[in-house]
C-alpha cells in the first residue's frame, strides 16, 4: 500500500482534510453551490468557458465558422478557480460543472462536453463535418478518440501526477506517460500521408485534437519533437487566423478577451 499506513476501506468516505476542496472542486457531490445567473448576449450561440485545452476547442471552432460564414457569437469567461462553474446559472447549462458549455438561444438547446459541442455546431452551421457517410464516420471516430484520450493527458492522468499530485509517484507517472506517448504515436502515424486527420480537408476532428496535442509535443519530457508529422500538423493549424483568434477568446494574459461579442473585439 502507498502510503504504507493506507488500507482500502469497505466503504469509502470523504475526508475534507486530505482532499482539500477548492471552490467546490474535489467534492463527491454535484450541483450548484451559489445562486447567480449567466450573462447573455444578442447572438444565437452563447459560449461559457475559458481557453484551457478543452475550452479553446470550441472558441477555435466558432472562430472558424465566423471566418467561413461570418456568423457571430457571444463568449463569457468562467473563472473556475473562483467557483463560477458551481453557480446555478452554469449548472443549468452543464450539470457536470465543467467548461466549456454553450446555450443556443434560437431553440433553447444546452450543449456540454467539447466533442458534443463541436458536433452540434458542425451540424447546425453545416461546416467542418463530411457529408459522405464513410468520411463522416471516420471523422466522428477521431472526435471520440480524443474524448477518450483527454483524461489520460489532463487532470485525471499525466498532467495531474506529473504536476499537481502531492508527490512524484514513479508508477503513476510511468503509467500515464506510456499511454500518452502511445496515443501520440497513433496520431503521428495517422498523419503519415495526410494533411489532416480525415484527409485533405480540415474537420472537427482536427479542432478536437489540436490544443492538447500542441501542448504535449512542446514537452521535452515526452520527446515531442520526435513526432514529426504532428509537429508539421500543429504548425499548419496553428497558423490559421481563426485558430489564432480562437486561442485569445476567454484566454489568459494581456491579449486574452474576457468577453467576445464580435470580430471587432480583436481590433
N, C-alpha and C positions, 0 to 999 in steps of 0.2 A: 504494500500500500504506500501511497505517497500523499501527504507525509506519513511516516510510519505509524503515527497515532490514529490515522483515519481508518474507519471501517464503514462499509456501506450499510446504512440503516435499513430496517424492514420497510419503513415509510419515511420518505424524505420530508424534512421540514425546513422552511425558510429561516435563514439566520441573517438578520439585518447587519450584524456586526461583521460578518465575513464577506457579504455580498456588496456592501456599500452602495445603496441605491442613490442614483443621481437624477433628480428631476423626473422621477417615475421610471427610469431605466433600472434594469436588474430587479424587477419585481415579477413574481409568478402569476400576476393577475393583469387584466386588461381593462380598458375603459377610460373615460375622462376623469381627470383629477381637478379640473377647474372649468369655469364657465366663461367662454369667450367665442364670439362669432368670428368667422373668417371674412376678410375683405373680399369684395367682388368688383371687377371692372366692367367695361362695356362690351367686351368681345365674348364670343361663344365659349372659348376654352379658357378656363381658369387653372393655372398651374400653381401648386403649392409644394415647395421643396427647397433645395439648395444644391450647389454644384459639387456634390460628392460624386464618386464614380458611378453610383446608381442614379442619382438625381440628374446629372448632366446628360444622361441618355435622352431624357425627354426634352430638355431645352434645346439640345442639338437637333432632335427630330423636328421640333416646332420651328426652329430657325431654317432648317432645310425646306420645310413646307412653305415658309414665308418667302424664301429665295425662289422657290419654284412657282408659287401661285399667288404670292402677295398677301396671304391670309395672316392677320394679326391675332395676338392672344395676350392675355394678362398673366403676369407671374408675380408671386409673392414669396418672400423669404420666410422660411420656417426655422426658427432658432431651436435646434434640437438640444443644445446644451442649456437652454433656458426653459425647456419643457413645453414649447409650443405644440408639439405633436400629441400632447396629452390634454389639450383643450377640447371642449365639447364640439367646437366647430370643426376641428381637424378630425376628430374621431368620427364625426358624421360622414366625412368623405373617405376615411380609411379606418375601419375599426381595429386594424392592427397597429396603428400609431407609428407607421414608418413612412418616410418620404421616398419617392415622390408620390403625389396623388393629383388627379385632375377632376374638375367638375365641368360638365358640358351644360351651359345654360339653355341651349336650344332644345334639349329633351330631358333634362334632369338626371342624366347618367353620371354616376360617380365611377371612377376607374382607379384602381390602385394596383400596385406591382408594376415595375417598369416594363416587363415584357407584355403584359396585358395592355398597358397604355400605348406602347408603340404599335401594337396590332390594331387597337381601336382607332388611333389616328390615321394609320395607313389605309384602313378601310373607309373611314369617314371622308378622307380627302383624296382617295384613290391615288396614293403615292407610295413608292418605295416597297411595294409588295407585288411580286409577279402575279400575273393573271393565269398563266398556264398552270394546270393542276400539279404537274410534276415539279415544276420550278417553285411553285408556292409551297409544296410540301417540304422541299429542300430548305427553303428559307425559314419556315416555321421550325424545322428541326434544329437549325443553328440558333434560333432565338431561344428555344427551350434548353439547348446545350448550355447557353450562358446562364439561364435561370438556375440550372443545377450546379454550374461551376462557381458562381459568385460566392456562395458561402464558404467554399474552400479557400478563396482568396482573402475574404474580408473578416468581419467581426466574429464569425464562427470558426475561423481557421487560421491560416498563416499570419495574417495581419495581427490577429489577437495574440497568438502565442509568441510571435517574434517581437511585438512592440508594446503590448498592453498587459500581458499576464504579470502577476507579481514575481515570477521567477522565470529564468530561461530553462525550459524543460526540454532536454535533447530529444526525447521520444516524440513529443508533440510537434516540435519544430521540424524534425525529420519527416514525420508522417505527412504533414501538410505541404512541406516543400516538395517531396516526391510527387504528390498528386498535382500540385500546381505546375510543376515542370512537365509532367505528363500531359496535362491539358494544353499547355503552351505548345508542346510538340504536335498535338493533334491539329491545332490551328495552323501552325507553321507548315505542316505537310499539306493541309487543305488548300493553302495558297500557292502551292508549288508551281502551278501552271495557270493561275487565275489572277485577275486584277483585284477581285473582291471575293468574298466567301461564296457567293452564289453565281459567280461568272463575271461577265464584263460590266454589269450594271450594279451600282451601289444599292443596298436594300436595308431594311430594318435590322437584318442580321448583323451588318457591319456596325450600325449605330449601337446595337446591344453590346457588342464585344469591345469596341474601340477604347472606351475610357479605362476599363480595368486593364486591358492588355497594354496600353500605353504606360501605365504606372508600373506594371510588372517588368516589362522589358527594359525599363530605365534602371532597374536594380542590379548592381554588380553582384549582389548575393546570389541572384538567380542566373547569372551569366546571360543576362538578357540580350546582349548584342549578338549572341550565337544564333538566335532565331532570326536569320537574315530575311526570310520572307515577311515575317511580322514587322521587322524594322522598316522595310520599304512600304508596307501597307499602312502602318501607323503614320508615317510621314505623309503619304499621299492623302489620307483622310484628314490629317491634322492641318493641312494647307488649305482646305476648303474654307471659304469665307464664312459660311453658315456655321461650320464647326467652331471656328474661332469665336464667333459671336456667342454661340451656344454655351461655351465654357465661361463666358462672362456673366451670363444670366444667373442671378442668385448666387454669384460667385464670391470668392474671398479676395482680400487685397484691395488696393486702391482702384482698380479698374472693374471691380465686380459691381453689378447692378442689383441692388436690394429689391427693386421692383422693375418690371418691364411691361410697358403698355403699347409701344410702337417701335418700329425700326429706328425712328428718330432719336430714341433714348440712347443710342450708341454714339451719337454725334457729340 
